[in-house]
Amino acid sequence: MNWAESVKSLILDRRWIRKVAEIGVFEGFTSSAILEVRTIENCYLVDPWKPYKDISYIGTRGQDYLEDCCFRTYLKFFRDPRVTILRMESLAAAKLFDRELDFVYIDGDHSYEAVLSDIKAWLPKIKHPGLIAGHDYGVIPDVTKAVHEMLPRGVKFLPDEQFKNSSPEFWEKVIWYCEL
Ligand SMILES: C[S@@+](CC[C@H](N)C(=O)[O-])C[C@H]1O[C@@H](n2cnc3c(N)ncnc32)[C@H](O)[C@@H]1O
């Protein structure tokens, strides 16, 4: 399973997941996988599509590149009534919600401070039972550190086969998730 299939499997295993938010959308690859699950009723896609600094190449490619990503995402999803695109920063978007989401997937700015504050901001927006998850555990040390700090217990993992040329202890644990 690649990362998007792993995220989809999390939802398929929990048919009570109806209302979800993805933080960090890029071109909507994972969003498409989430929306393939027909039990999803509302999907909020949060991304400012503006330059930022973390370990990846995406944030440094310039505004034109990010405008294209944003445009492609709108084209992909504008016909789907379940989708709301929130073109804004994660922390601003979190303020729009009460404790009403079943699942939040965190894959925005991967710096330590950003992952820490994303988990902190979105945890109170998730109902119980609920689920929080994210990408790049083990891949980006900042993500690993922030996840351990915010969720010291109960974190589980799923694979991301894009890292299959590394050891299984690594690629089988790239998606982190925690049941609430
Ligand atoms: C690794 S990509 C996301 C990939 C996407 N989740 C997928 O699986 O295809 C990271 C995205 O996070 C977005 N991002 C950066 N800072 C953000 C912030 N403060 N709030 C929300 N999204 C942010 C970037 O614009 C970029 O599109």
The ligand as an SDF file (V2000), in Angstrom:
LIG
                    3D

 27 29  0  0  0  0  0  0  0  0999 V2000
    3.4220   16.9130    1.3680 C   0  0  0  0  0  0  0  0  0  0  0  0
    2.2520   18.0170    0.7320 S   0  0  0  0  0  0  0  0  0  0  0  0
    0.7220   17.2320    1.0370 C   0  0  0  0  0  0  0  0  0  0  0  0
    0.5100   15.9850    0.2320 C   0  0  0  0  0  0  0  0  0  0  0  0
   -0.8880   15.4580    0.2630 C   0  0  0  0  0  0  0  0  0  0  0  0
   -1.3830   15.2660    1.6250 N   0  0  0  0  0  0  0  0  0  0  0  0
   -0.9370   14.1370   -0.4710 C   0  0  0  0  0  0  0  0  0  0  0  0
   -0.9450   13.0970    0.1820 O   0  0  0  0  0  0  0  0  0  0  0  0
   -0.9350   14.1120   -1.7070 O   0  0  0  0  0  0  0  0  0  0  0  0
    2.2720   19.3140    1.8970 C   0  0  0  0  0  0  0  0  0  0  0  0
    1.2280   20.3830    1.6390 C   0  0  0  0  0  0  0  0  0  0  0  0
    1.0740   21.1280    2.8540 O   0  0  0  0  0  0  0  0  0  0  0  0
    0.7310   22.4490    2.5160 C   0  0  0  0  0  0  0  0  0  0  0  0
    0.9750   23.3200    3.6730 N   0  0  0  0  0  0  0  0  0  0  0  0
    2.1220   23.9650    4.0210 C   0  0  0  0  0  0  0  0  0  0  0  0
    1.9260   24.7200    5.1030 N   0  0  0  0  0  0  0  0  0  0  0  0
    0.6430   24.5310    5.4820 C   0  0  0  0  0  0  0  0  0  0  0  0
   -0.1610   25.0410    6.5270 C   0  0  0  0  0  0  0  0  0  0  0  0
    0.3260   25.8930    7.4460 N   0  0  0  0  0  0  0  0  0  0  0  0
   -1.4430   24.6620    6.6110 N   0  0  0  0  0  0  0  0  0  0  0  0
   -1.9580   23.7780    5.7030 C   0  0  0  0  0  0  0  0  0  0  0  0
   -1.2530   23.2560    4.6790 N   0  0  0  0  0  0  0  0  0  0  0  0
    0.0320   23.6370    4.5710 C   0  0  0  0  0  0  0  0  0  0  0  0
    1.5790   22.7350    1.2950 C   0  0  0  0  0  0  0  0  0  0  0  0
    1.0570   23.8120    0.5290 O   0  0  0  0  0  0  0  0  0  0  0  0
    1.5850   21.4020    0.5440 C   0  0  0  0  0  0  0  0  0  0  0  0
    0.6150   21.3860   -0.4750 O   0  0  0  0  0  0  0  0  0  0  0  0
  1  2  1  0
  2  3  1  0
  2 10  1  0
  3  4  1  0
  4  5  1  0
  5  6  1  0
  5  7  1  0
  7  8  2  0
  7  9  1  0
 10 11  1  0
 11 12  1  0
 11 26  1  0
 12 13  1  0
 13 14  1  0
 13 24  1  0
 14 15  1  0
 14 23  1  0
 15 16  2  0
 16 17  1  0
 17 18  1  0
 17 23  2  0
 18 19  1  0
 18 20  2  0
 20 21  1  0
 21 22  2  0
 22 23  1  0
 24 25  1  0
 24 26  1  0
 26 27  1  0
M  CHG  2   2   1   9  -1
M  END
$$$$
